């Protein structure tokens, strides 16, 4: 399995190597910064239509506010079944396999 990082000149990095591990802090810090910049830029955009090929990535989580935890929800199949029954012609709910 490989991943690309622009600072390597476009050459893929292999998972679990010292080179990959040394890049993790940079990727984490800049990924968060990039997300916050994009979110700030588009947070007031309302009713923007999805265009062909647009995707929305998501995770299903449970918030445990009492204990301050965020847990991965394990009922994705059930939620997906409910979303599919909405019959929204503009949305195609599909699980992502990887």
N, C-alpha and C positions, 0 to 999 in steps of 0.2 A: 504494500500500500504506500502510495506517495502523496505528497501535498506540495503545492507550489508556494513560494514566497517571493515577492518581487525583488527583495534585496539580494537574492541569490542569483540575479541575472536571468531569472525565468526558468532556471533548472529546478526540477522537482526535488524536494527533500524527502528522505525516507523516515517514516515514523520510528521512534524509539532510538534514534542515533544521537550521539552527543551534539551534533550540529542542530538537529531538530529541537532537542531539549533546551539548548541555549537560546533559541529563537522564541520560545514560548512566552517569556515575560513581555517581549516586544509586541508579539501578536495579541496577547491579552490586553495590554495597555492601549494599544492603538485601535483594536477592535471596539473596545468600549467607547473610546473617544469618537471614532467614526460613527457608531450607533447614535451617540448623543447629539452629534452635529446634524445627522440626517433627521433624527426625530425632531430636533429644534426647528429645522428648516421647514418641515412638512406638518407639524402638529396641528396647525389651524386649517389645513386643507380638508374640505368637506365634500362628500359625495363624488370623489374622483373615480371614474369608471376603470375597471380592470381592462387592459388591452390584451390582444392575443399573445399568449405566452407569459403573461404576468403570473407570478406565483406569490402566495402568502405563506410563509413558513410559520409554524406554530408548535407549541408544546402544551400538553394538558397537565396542569399542576393543581395540587390542593394546598391552600394556604392554611397553616396552623398558627393563627395569630397568637393564641394563648401561649404557645411554647416558642414562637419565633422561628418556625420551620416552614420550608417550602418542600413539598414532597411530589414526586412524579406520580401522576394519576395513572392507574392501570386499567381504566375502563374505556380506552380509546375506541375499541370496536363498537361498544354500545353507543358512544357519542356519535361516531361516524354513521351508524345505522339511523340514528335520529335525524342527523343533518341531511342525509340523502332523501328522507321522506318529506322534506320541506318543498321539494319540487321547484326549486328556484332555477329558472332557465339560464341565469347568468353565472351560476356557480356549479362547478363540477368537483365534488368532494372525492378525493382519492387519497389513500394512504401512500406514504413515500417509503419505498423499500431501499435499503442500502447496506 
